[in-house]
Amino acid sequence: MLTEERKKAKKCFSRIGWYVFSILAITSLVQIIVMNVIGILWPLAFQNQVIQWICIFAPMYIVAVPVSSLIIKPLPVKNVEKKKMTVGQILVCVPIAIFLMYAGNMVGMFFMNIINFITGIQPADPLEVLLEGSVGLRLLVVVIVGPLMEEYIFRKQLIDHTRMHGEKMAVIFSAVLFGLFHGNLSQMFYAAALGLLFGYVYLRTGTIRYSALLHMFVNFLGGVVAPFMLEGINLEMLEKFDPAFITSDNIIKLMIFMIYAIILFIIAIIGAILFFINLKKVYFDPQENELPKENRFKIIFLNGGMLFFIALILWSVIKTIYA
């Protein structure tokens, strides 16, 4: 690749870095402003769960994403050819998604346990806050709106703007940024793992329809089904082996949840088998402006936008550890 082309590629990735950085920064700024204004004008507003969720998510989806999109609008785009997925292909992707979720979650738990062992601090899990919402709110935001917006940002926008520099790189890059964007160790690794699947599905279909459906399914399992199965089970009493926990009602609920967990684990094992069987079928079409291997990391990450984004993510991770 010519030096001039490398400079253009570096500017492209810097703009993308500023794009994801600005989404987080604008979201935080608008959240602070909105919450302070509402707190002054309507002090009791935050007792309403719907108001709480609007203040948390509306700043990102309604303000930050549209405004930040202006940053990458000037970048060249190489659209992906649109193709349909068969029902069989979708059904193969489902257990693979569950396998990747399990595998990524285990990696995240490993690092969280290391931090807990070294510092004595248990990193906070932001998911706990999201799971406190009503079923209706979780279905709307966590299962529908969230996946659609995230697939638009990390698959449609990122892959379309980086594909000309290498399809494999574009999928991995979008997955890494998707994981980092979550800003906490609890979600970071499984989000990145799932991002690889979602990104490849988007690359081969040219539409976020299928990756969004898979994303919605995963979020439905984690954001709706799992909390429903755990509802009424006092986990603190269970962890402490409190004899008061042993009631017929609790035992039945626990058995139902264990059956659900076993079924998911079996599906994850099937997903692992399917993952490695289908891995040899994965292919990437060569691109004219493929990044050279020797300078790829430097071009992608050692630029102003990406460094600011990574710094913001590190701060977010540290904040969740000491929350």
N, C-alpha and C positions, 0 to 999 in steps of 0.2 A: 504494500500500500504506500502511495506517495505521501510525503510529509504533509502536504496541504490537505490531503484527504484525512490523515490522522488528526490534524487540527480541527477539521470539521466534525469528525466523530467525537472528539473530546468535548467540543462545544455542545454537541447534541446531548451527550450524557450529563454534562453540567446543567443544561436546561432542565433535563428530566429530574436531576437532583433537586434543583430549585422548585420544581413542580410539586414533588412529594413533600418537600420541606415546607412549602407555603401552605399546603393543605392542612398540615398539622398546626403550623404557627397561626394561620388565620382562624382555624377552628378554635384554638385555645383562647385567642384574643376576643373573638366574638362571644364565646361562652362566658368569659369573665364579664364583659360589658353587659350582656343580656341578663345574667344572673344578678349582677349588682343593681341594674335598673329595676328589674322585677322585685328584687328584695326590698328596694326602697318604696316602690309604688304599691306593692302587694305582698307584704311580709309573710302571709300565710299561704302563698301560692305553692311553695315547694312541698306542702303537705299533700298536694295532688300529684299522683304518680305520673299522669299524662304530661303535666307541666314539666316535671323533672326530666322526662325523656325527650321532650321537645327541646329543652335547653341544652341537653347533651348532644343530640344528633342533628337537629335542624341546622346549627351553625356550619357543620361539615357538608351536609348534603345540599343545602339550599344556597349557602354563601361560599364556603371555601373551595369546593370542587369547581363550580362554574368560573369563579374568579381565577383560580390557579390554572385552569385549562388555557387561559390566554397566554401563559408562559410558553407552552409547547406548541401552540397553534402554528407558529411560523416554521416549525421543523418539517422536513420532508416526510411523507408517509408512503409506505409500501403495503397496500392492502392485501389481505390474505384471501385466496380464492375460496369462495363459498361452496361447501359440500354438506350433504346430509349424513347424519349418523343413523345406523340401523338400530332397531330395538335391542338386538343382540349385543352390539357394541356398547350401548348405554348400560346394559345389564352387567357386562364385564367390568365396566368402569366403577360401578357401585361398590363391590367388595374391595377393589383396589383402593378406592378412596378411604374405606374404613381401615384397611391395612396401613396406609400411609398416615392416617390420623393416629392410630395406635403407636406406630413406630416413632413418629415425630413427638408424640406426647411423652413417650418413655425417655427420649433424649432430653426433653424439657425438664421432666421430673428429676433426671440424673443431675443436671446442672443446678436445679433448685435445691436438691439435697446436699450437693457439695457446698453451696453457699451457706446453707443452714448449718452444716457441720463445721465450717471454718469460722463463721461469724456468730452463730447461734441465733441468726435472724431467719425467720420463715418469710420468703418473698410473698408479697400480696398477690392475690389472684383477682384481676379485674372482672373476670367472668362472674364472680359471686355477686357483684353489683347488678350485672345485666340479668341474672337469673332471679332477681328479686321482683322484677316487673310482672305484671299480669300476663296470662297466657295470650290474650289478644295483642298486647303490646309486643311481646316477644315474637309472635307470628308475623306481625306487620314489619317490625324493624329488624330483628335478628334473622328471620327466615326469608323475608321478601326484599325489603328495601336495601338492607345491608349488602347481601350478596350481589344484587344488581349493580349497585354503585361500585363495589369493589371489583367486580368483573369488568366494568367499564374502565376503571382507573388502571388496573394492573394487567389486564389482558388486552382489551381494545386499544387503550392509549399507549401503554408501554411497548407492547409487542409490535404494533403497527409502526411505531416511530423508531424501533431498533432492529427490526427484522432484516433490513438491508445490510446490516453489519454482521449477520450470521443468525440463522434460525435457532440453532442450539443455544447460542449465547443469549438470544432474546428470551427464550423460555426460562433459562436458568436465572437470568438477570431479573425478570419480572417476578419469579418465585422468591428470590432472595429479598427483593424490596418489599414484597407482600408480607414475608415473615417479619422483617425488621419493622415495618409500618405498625405492627401491633404493639411494639414498644414494651413488651414484657416477656419474661422467660417462659411463662405458663403457656402462651399461645404461639410464640415466635417460631419454634421448630416444626410443630405440626402444620402451621399455616404455610411455611416454606415448602414442606413436603407435599402438601395438597396443591400448592401453587404450581409445582412441576406438572402434575396431572392436568390441572385446569388449563395451564398454559399450552400444553401439547394438544389438548382437545380443541382449544381455540385455534391453534396454528393449523390444524388439519381440517377444521370446519369453516373457519372464517366468520364465525358468529359466536357471540357470548351466550346464545340461547342454551347450548348444551352444558357449558362450564358453569353457567349460573344455576341450572337445574341441579347439577351435582353439588354445587356449593350450598344451595338451599337445603338439599337433602341432609348434608352433613350438619349444617346448623340446626336443622329440625331435630336431629337425633340428640345433639348436645344441648340445645337451648330450650327444647320443649319436652321431648320424650324422657330424657334422663332425669330432669327435675321432677316430672310427674311421677316417675317410678320411685324417686326418693322422698316424695312428699309424705310427711307424717313420720318418717324414720329419724329418730334422734341420733345423729351420727356421733355426737360427743359422748353420749351414754354408751354407745356401742364400742367406741375406742377405749373407754375406761373400764369396759366389762362390768358396767353397773348392773347388778342383779335386777334392778327395777325395770330394765329394758325388756327382760324376758316375759313378755305377755303374748297371748295367742295372736293378737292383732299385729304386733310388731314382727313376730316370727313369720307370719303369712306375707306381710309386705316385704320383708327382707328376702324371703324365698323367691317371690315374684321378681324382685330386682336381680337376684343372683341368676335366675333362669334367663332373664333378659341379657345380663352381662355375658353369660356363657354362650348364648346364641350369637351375640356380636363378636365374641372372641373366635368362634368357629368361622364366622363369615370373614373375619380378618385373616385367618389362616388360609382360607380359600383365596382371598384377595392377594396374599403373598405369593401363592403358587401361580395365580393368573398374572401377577406383576412380572415375575421372572420368565414365564412362558412368553409373554407378549413383548418383553424388553427387546428381544432380537428383531421384532417387527418395527421398532421405532426407527424412523429415518428423518433426515433433515436435508432439504434441497440446498445446494450451494448458492451463494449470493455473490454478486459482483464486488461488493465492498466489505468482504469478510475481514474482521479484525485479525491482525497477526498475533499468534499465540504469545510471542515474546513480549509484546507491549500491551496485551489485552487488559490486564488488571490496572495498569497505569492509566490507560485511556479511559476506562470505565469509571474508576473510583477516585483517582487522584486529580480531582478538579474541584472548583469552588462549590458548586451546587451539591455534589455528592458528599463532600466533607462536612458541610453544614448539616446536611440531613443525617449523616451518621452520628455527628456530635449531639444532635437533638435526640436521637434514639438512645444513645448511651445515657444521656441525662434522664430520659424517661425510664429506662431499665433500672438505673440506680434509685430513682424516686420510688419505683414500685418495691424495690428490695427493702428500703428503709421506711416505707409507708406504715 
